Amino acid sequence: MSGSRYIKQIKQIKQLAMLLAVWPMLTQAQLQPWGDYPALPKPAASGQAELAADPYRLLESLSDTQVRAWMKKQTDFANAALANISGRDALLKRLKVLQATEFGAGSLLEVRGMQFFVRTTADGRQQLFMRNAATSAERLLLLTEVGQSVGMFMPSLDGSHVAATIMRASGQRQSLRIIKTSDASILKDNLEMIAADIKDVAWKADSTAIYYRKAAAKPGTDRGAIWQHVLGSKLETDVPVIGPGVNKSRRFAASDVVTIRTRTNSPYLLAHVQHGQNQDRSLYIIKQDQLKGAASPWQRIAAPTDKVRSAWLAGEQLYVLSTKKKSTGAVLKLDLKTPQMSAAKEVLPASSDELLDVAVARNALYVHAVEAGYSKLIKVELDGGKQEDLNLPRSGRIGDLNADADSEGVLFVLEAANSAPLAYRALAGGQVRNVEVFRAPQVGFHRIASKSLSIPKPGSTGQIALTLLYPEGMELDGKRPCLLTVDTGTGLSKLARFDALRLAWLEQDALMAIVHIPANEATRQKNPNEGLDEVLAAADYLITEGYTSPKKLVAQETISGKRWLAQAISQRPDLFVAMQSAAILSETAKTSTSGKNQKSTAADKAKLTGSSFNPYASLSNGRTYPATLISAHFGLADTPIWMSSKFSARLQAANAEKARPALFRTDFAGSWKYDALSEQADNWAFLLWQAGHKGFALK
């Protein structure tokens, strides 16, 4: 036997001896004062050498019956503890009341004086309505079955029909149906082969045909092309007009997504092309009378290098939102008779305000911009002359900005983190009026204050948006629980939205802070701490400014597959008393060619040990960590559930403060039936209990 081989075997024997010495502690970690965690599965003899480097690696074997049994025991253990928290049942009761509160939400569109919108009933069914703007008379066009929902809807240009996608129960594919608005009858046209991620459709000017994105013939090959369907015709006669595979002389990438726009006062069709995750679009135009199926002579007028985010038709003109000169965006005007981007006229110059959306009315442009975390509405003359900021009823988030080409003014929805969505109209003179389409829920949010904060981002000149919610009159003395939650997105999605369920937390005489993390994948790839920086900076700020304290600050991550909170508590456990999360990304998983996560390799672990990429490897014995509750739902994210189970098991043994539990549960083992409201009650009761809040303790 060679010397090197002998030394290697001696090291393996020592590692195995160390593992056997600590195994009783790993398998029977004490949780005071309410019992022992379920013991870890016993490792097979063949895998003990590998386990010496990572004692919890056996939990990656989801096919192992012992691992499944351990997960079931952990789930039962966690559920028993959560059910034993006083205050939990009352919290669930309040959440049910808030969920049943009916209020308007979603899209609001207006065509020829008719408004189209969706309401949700107390039993979760959705209603598609048409409302006469002049008389307020409403007509129910569609009522979904329980478990179904309206994915999107688009009225025809004359308001005679509306197309709506119906999302079916049990995860089945959605279908596109056409409704005649005069009598709410559903046409026989049933478009089943639409793209799964379709977000809008477009109508021919005379309302005789519809343009929709059809799913690719071979699943996964591309995102689908745009097809034309003539109402009343057989689906077999539909023809493709633009997109992947339609015309060999006009090629599109597999990741390209094409959408069509039309306008009553314009003879053109406008095609937007989104190239994968790139926010910059390509634009194509064609006159409607030149459309000839696959042979249609589309003209490209903008490429990704023009930095076009969106565009809107208006007769022979095209208004374009471009970020070519400045990232916040400017509005340009293009003559479609000679469509050259280089000749476009600037009608709203770029400024410090980020421009998000534009609506073109008969009298003016209405531009949705963002300033200091809130929406603002700018009225601009069509030729780019006079502009003015309109006075909004309250600070908040504008959504569904839309204008009719034949009417003056604009319709929009305004909401805030502490205020339900309401519909408003900006009149031609600049006055803003509530059009009373949506009803504000009477649930007590009028007693909740909101504060929009902007805090410095560490290591950069950027700012972090932080929204603070708390009961009016509350003394912000740091003595009350503060829930830090994460919101992510770009553009409009980074503005705080209304959620009636938040009131159940705020009514506990507690605070809520929402930190925004921009959804910029390119930045995240360059900086592995992107997202973590925002969470830690927000936590530091809340404590430093006296809004809360480390014994009262709790955090929650509701999106599966994120690692922000796992990173935060592994690197700065001193900031938090408790954390609740959906399935976490605590390591780097090896991915097979089929897209399924596999067990990690020793090389994977060696590469990432100690880095911010690997919160699991950053945990150390004898350190005080926050209490944790991790709920991993199988199949909801690419992140494998074994990451959550390993992270929890490691915390159960490592945490020096045994009075802070590390609970783990999953539906993978079949012992836990998912219910969204019950889970939210569990989560918030757990966090309030760990924050030492009155009324929440073990029975």
N, C-alpha and C positions, 0 to 999 in steps of 0.2 A: 504494500500500500504506500502510495506516495505521501510525502510529508504534507503537501497542501491539502490532499484529500482527507488525511487524518485530522488536520486542524479544522477543516470544514465540518467533519462529523462531530468533533468535540463541541464546536459552537452550536450545532443543532441540538445536541444533548443538553447543553446549558439552557438554550432557549426553551426547550421542552420542559425542563425542570422548573424554570421560572413560570411558565404557563400553568403547570400543575399546582404550583404554590399559590398563585393568585386566583385560580379558577373558582374556588368556593366563594370568594368575594364577588366575582363577576356574576356567578349564577344566583346568588342570594343577597343582592344589594338591599340593605335595610332602608325602609322608608318610614320615618317617624312623623307623626305618632299613629299612623293608621295602617300598618301592615308591611308585608314583604312583597317586592316585585316578583312576578313569576320567574322561575329559574330558567337560565338559558338552556337551549338544547345541548345534549352531550355530543361533543365532536367525535367523528369517526377516527379510528386510529391512523388511517392513511392520510388524514388531513391535518394532523396535529403540528407538524413542522411548519406548515404554511400559516396555521393559526397563531404560531408564536409571534409572527410579525404583525398580525392583525387578528386579535382574539374574537372579533365579531364578524369575521368574513363568512362564517357558516350561515349567517342570516341572509346572504345573497342567494342562497339556494331555495327559491320559492317552490320548487317541486318536492322538496324534502318534507315528509309528513311531520317530522318533529318541529320544523320551522313553522309550518302552518299551524300546528297545535299551539306553539308558543305565541304566535300572532293572535290566535283566538283568545288565549288566556290574558294577554296584554290588553286586548280590546275589552273583554269582560271586566277586567280589573279597573280600567279607566272609566268605563261606563258606570260601574258601581260607585266609584268615588264621586263622579260628577252628579249622579242622582242623589247623592247624600249631602249636597251643598244647599243649605237653606237659602231661600230667595230665588232659586233656579226656577221653580214652578211658576211663581208670580211673574218672573221675567218672561217666560214662555207665553203666558196668558196675555201679557201686554203686547208682545210681538205679533200674536195672532190678530189682536184688535187692529194694530197698525197696518198689517198686511191687508186686512179686509177693507181698509179705508179706500174708497174709490176716488181717484183723481186722474185728470187727463195727463197723458204722457205720450211721447213718441212724435211722429211726424204730423205736420199740419200744412196742407197744400191748398191753394186757392186757384180756381180757374173760372173765368166768366162769372164772378160773383158767387160761386159755389165753393164751400170749404169742405175739405175731406180730412178726416182724422180718425184715430182709434181710441176707444175707451176699453178699460179692463174691468170686468164685473167682480163682485166679491168672491165668486167661485172660480176665478181665474180664466174665464172665457173672454174672448176679445170681440169687440163690436166695431165694425167699420161704418162710419156715419158720413152722410152728406148734409151740409147745413147751408141754408140760404142766408148769405151775409146781410141782406136787407131786411128780411122778416124774422130771422132766427129760427125758422121752421127746420126741423131735422127729419131725416129719413134714414132708417137702418138699412144698410145695403148687405151686410154680412154678419152672421153670428157664428163663431167657430164652436166646435165641439170641445168638451173638456179635454185638456191635454194638447190641443192644437193652438196655433198662434198665427197672427198675420205677420209674415216676414217683411214685406214691403208693399207699397201700393203706389200707383201712378195714374191719375185721371187723364183722359184724352184731352186734346187741345181745345175741344168745344164742350167738354164736360159731359158728353153723352154716354161715355163708358168709363170704367175704371178697371185697370188690371191689378190683381193682387196675388201675391204668393201665399200659399197656406202651408205652414210648417206642420207636418203631421206628428202625431204622438209616436212614441217608441223609436224615435230616431230615424223614421222612414224619410225618403226623399220628399222635398216640397214640390208642389205643382203650381202652375200659373193659370189662374182663372180670370175670365172676362165677365164683368157685371154691367148690365144695362141700367143706368141710373134712373131712368124714368119710372121703372117698376121694380127695381131690385132683382130682376131675373138674372140667372147665371147662364151664359151662353154655353153651347155644347163644346166650344173650343176648350180643350183641356191639354195644356202644354206640360207634359210630364218630363220631357228631356231637357229641361233648363239646367244651366250650370248650378252646382250646389251652393256656390258662394255669390249668386247673383244679387245685386243690390239695387238695380233700377232697370227700367225699360224705357223705350221712347215710342211715341205715336206718330204716324203719318199725319200731315196737316189736316186731311179731310176725315180723320178718325176711321178709315177703312182698313188700316193695317197697323201692325205693331212690330217693333224691332226688339229682339231679345237675344241674350247670349245662350247658346245651346251647348250642352255638355259635349266634350270631345267623344268621337266615335270609339276610341280606345282610351279607357280611363287612365289618367296619369300622363298622357302624351302631351297635352297642352291645356290651356284654361278655357278653350271654347271660342268659336267664332260668332259673329252677329248674323242672325237669320231674320228674314222678313216673313211674317205670317199674315195673310189676308183673312179678316174675320169671316167666318162661315165656311172657309175652305178646309180641305183635308190636310192634315199635318204633313202628308207625303209630298204635298206641293210647295211647302216652304222652301225658300231659296236663300243661300248664304250670300252676304253682301260685302263683308270685310272681316278679316281676322286670320288666325293661323289656318293654313291649309286651303284657303279660298282661292288665292291667285298666286301662281308661281313667280310672277314678276314683282309681287309685293309681299316680301317675306316678313314673318313675325316670329319672335322667339317663343318657346314653349311656355315661358313665364309671363308673357304679355297678356294683359287684360284690356279688352276693348269695350267701351260704352258709347252709346249714341245719344245725341241731344238734338231736339227740334224746337221750333218756336212758331207761334201762330203768325207773326209778322215777318218771318224770314223764309226765303225760298231754298235755304240750304239745309243740308244734314251736316252735323259736326261729329266727328269721331275722336274721342279721347283714347289714348293708348298709354296705360301704365306699364312700365317695364320692370317687372318683379317688384322689389321693395323700393326702387328708386322713386322719389317723390316728383321728379321732373317728367312731364308728359310729352308725347308727340301728339300733334294735331293734324287731322285730315278733314277736308271739306269736299262736298259735292252738291250740285244743285239737285233737288229732289226729282226733277223731270229727267235727269241723266242717269238715274239709278237703273242698272241693267244686270242685277244679280252679281255673279262672280266676276263679270267683265266690267263692272262699274269703274269709270275713270276717276278714282279718288285722287285728290291733290294734297300732298303733304305740305303744310305751311309752317310747322314748328317741329324742331327736334329737341331731344333732351338737353342739348347745349344751350337752348334758348331759356332754360330754367322756368318753364311754364308749369304752374301748379294747377290751374284750371282756366276755363274760358266759357263765355256766355254769348249766345247769338242775340242780335238785335237788328232785324231787317237786313241791310247790306253791310252791317258793321259787326265786328267781333271785339268784345272786351276781354282782355287777358290779364291774369294775375301772374306776374313774373318776378322771380327773385334774382335775376341776372345781375343787377346793379347792387342790390343789398338784400341780405337774407330775410329781412322783415317783409319785403315785397312791395311792388308798385303796380298800379292798374294802368294798362295800355289800351289804346283804341286802334283797331286795324280795319282798313277798308278792304272788304272781301272781293271787290272788283280787281284790285291789284294787291293780293295778299302777301306782302313782304314784311317779315318781322322787323327788318332793319328800318322800315319806313313807319313803324307804329308810333303813334302820338301818345305821350304820357299825360294822362288825365288826373291821376292821383300819385304824386311823387312818394318815394319811399321815405319813411321817418322812423322814429324809435318804436312806433306802434306796429305790432305784427298783424298783417292783413290775413284774414281767414276765408272770407266769402264775399260774394257780390250778388246783388239782385238788381236786374235792370227793369225799371218801370217806365211808363210812358213819359214821365216828367223828369226823372233823375236816376242816378245810380245810388244804391244804398250799400254801403260797405261795412262789413263786420270786422272790427279790429279789436285787439287786446292791449290793454294798458294796465300795468300794475296788478295783473292777475284777474282783472274783470273785463267783461265785454264792453265795447262802446260802438255806437252806430253813427256812421258818417254819411251825410247826404252830399252828393257831388253832382253838379250839373253835367249833362250828357256830353258836353264838349270840353269838360275839364275846367270850367270857369270857377264859379263860386262854390265853396264847400263849407259845411257847418257840422259841428257835433250836436246830435240830438240829445235832449234830456230824457234819460230812461227813468221809469218809475222807481227803480232800486238798482243797487249794484248786484251783478249776477252774471249769468251765462246765457248768451243768445244761441238759439237753435232754430233750425227750419226757417231760415230767411228766404222768403220768396215773394215775387211780384208778378202780376199779370201784365203782359205786353200792352194790353188795351186799357189799363187802369193806372191811376196815379197812386202813389204811396206804396207801402210795403207791409207785409204781414210777417210777424215773427213770434217766437216763443221765448220767454224769459224765465229763468229759474235760478236758484242759488242753493248752496249747501243747506241752508235753513229756510228755504222757501220753495214751495211746489211750483211746477210749470204753469204759467198763465200766458194766454195769447194776447198779443197787442197789435195795433195797426198804427204805423206812422203816417199821418195824413200829409197831403201835399204841402201844407203850410208848416210842417215840422212838429205839430202837436202829436202826442202819443196817447192812444186810447185803448182801454181794455175791451176786447171784442166779446168777452164772456163765453168763449167756446169751452174752456176748461174751468172746472170748479176747484177752488182751493180746498184741501181737506181740513176739517176742523179738528186737528189732533194736538194742538198745543205748540206748534213751531213758532207761533208769534211771540213766544216767551224765550226764544233761543237767539242769542247774539252771535254774530259772525265777524271774524277779523281776518283780513288777508294780509299775510306777512311775507316779506322778501328778505331772505338771510343770505349772507355771503357763502359761496361754495368754496371749500378748502382747496388751495392750490390753483385757483383760477380767478378770473375776473367775473365769472358768471354768478347768477343769483339762483337761489332755490325758493320755489313757491311753497308756502305753508299756510294752510287754512285752519283757523282755530274756531271751534264751536263750544259754547258754554251757556248755561242759563243766565238770562239777564239779571243783573244785580249780584251775581256771585262774586265773592271776594277771591281774587286770583292770588292766593297766598301760598300755593305749593302744597297744601294739606289734603288735596282731593285727588282721586284717581284721574289719570290722564291717559287716554287710549290713543296711541300713535298708529295710524294706518297708512298704507301705501297706495297711491294711485299712479297709474302710468298711462302714457299716450302721447300723441303729438297734436299740435294745432288745437282744434276745438276740444278734443278729449282731455286736455290737460286742465280744463276749467272744472271746478267742483260742481257736481250734479246733486240734485235733491234725492234723498233716500229717507222715506218716512220711518224706516226701522231704526234709524240712528236715535230717534227720540227715546227709545227704550233705555239706551245707555245714558243719555244726557239727563233723563229724569231721575237718575240715581245721585244727583248732585255731583256730577262728574264732568270732565272736559273731554273733548275729542280734537285731535290734531291730524290733519291730512297732508302728507308730504307728497309732492309730485315728482316722479322720476320720468324724464323724457324717454320715449321709446325709440331711441336712436341706436340701432344695432351696430352701425359702423363705429360709433364712439365707444360702445361697450366692448367691441373686439379689441380696440386699441388700449382701453383702460379697464382692466378686470375689476377695479373698485367702483366703476360707474354704477350708481344705485346704492352701494354701500356708503359712499361719501354722503349722499343726501340723507340717508337714514340716521347716520351717526351725527351729522351736523344738526339735524332737526332735534334729535334727542338732547344733545349738548345745549342747544339754544333754549329749549323748553325748561331745562333744569337751571341753567345759568341765569335766565331772566325771571326765575321764580314762579313760573306757571305750574311746576310740579317738582317732584324730588325723586331720587333713585328708588325710594321705597314705595312710590306711588305711580311711577311710569311703567305702563304695560304697552305691548306692541302686538299687532295682528297683521298677518299676511293671508289674504283670502284667495290669491291666485296660485294654483298649483305650479310646481316646477321652478320656483324662484329660490334664490339662495341669500337674499338680502338680510333677512332676519337671522338666519343661521350664521352668516358671517358676522353680523353685529354682536350677537351674544357670545360668539367664540372669541372675538377680539376685544370687545368692550362690555363684558358682563356686568361691570359695575354700574352701568347706566340704567338697567332695567330690573324690575322685580319679577316680571313674568312675560312670557311670549306665547302666542298661539298662532299656528300656521297650518296651511294646507300642505300637501306633499312637498318636501323640500329637495333642493338640489344641493347636496352636501359633499358630493365628490364628482369626479368626471367618470361617466359611464361609457364603456365601449359599446359602439353601435354597430350592429350587423348590417349587411347589405339590404336586408329586408326592412330595416328601420327599427327593429326591436332591440331594446337594451339588453346587453349581456353582462355577465359578471366582470368586475374589474380585474385587471391583471396586476401582478406585483410591480411591473414596470410603470403602470399608470400611477400607482400609489407612490412609488419612489420619486416620480417626476413632480408630483404635486404636494408632497408632504410639507406642511408648514406654510404653504402659500395661502393667500386669501381665496384662491380657487377652491380650497379644500377645508371647509369649516370643521368637518369631522376630524381631520388630522390635527387641527389646532386645539382640540380639547385636551386638557391635561388633568391628571389626578390631583385631588386636594384643593382645587380652586372653587370658589363660590360662583355658581351660575344662577341665572334666573330660573324660576319654575317654567316648565314647558308643557304644552298640550299640542301634539301634532296629529292631525287627522288626514290620513292618506286614502284617497278614493282610487280604486284600481281603474286604469284606463282613461282617466281624465287628463293626463298629461304624459309627455314623453319620459318624464322622470320616473324611474322604477321605485316601487314602494319600499324596496329593501333599504334605500338610502334613509328614509324616514325612520325605519325600525332600527337600523344600526346607530343612527345619531341619537335616538332616544335611549337605547340600551347603554351606549357609551356614557351619556349624561347620568343615567341611573347609578352607575358605579363611580363616576368621576366627581360628581358634585359634593363639595365638602358640607354644604348646607342641606342635610337630609330632610328638613322640614319643607324644602321646595321640591315638589314632585316633578318627575319627568314622565308624563303620561303619553301613551301611544295607542292609537286605534286605527283599524282599517276594515273595510268591507270585503277585503280579499278573502279572508277566512270564512266568510258567510255568516258571521255571528252578529253583524250590526247592520240594521236596515237604515238607509240614509233618509233623513228628513231635514230639509234646509232650516226650518225655523227651530226645530229641536236642537240642531247642532249649534245654531247661533246662540240659543239660550245657554247651552252647555259652555260655549266659549266665553261668553261675557260673564257668566256666573263664576267660572274658574278664575278669570282675570280679576274680578272684583274681590273674590275671596283672597287671592294672593296679595292684593293691595291692602288687605286688612280693612275693607270697607264694611261699615255697619250693615247688618242684615244678611251678610254672606259669610257663612262659616260652616264647618262640618257639623252635621246634626249629632 
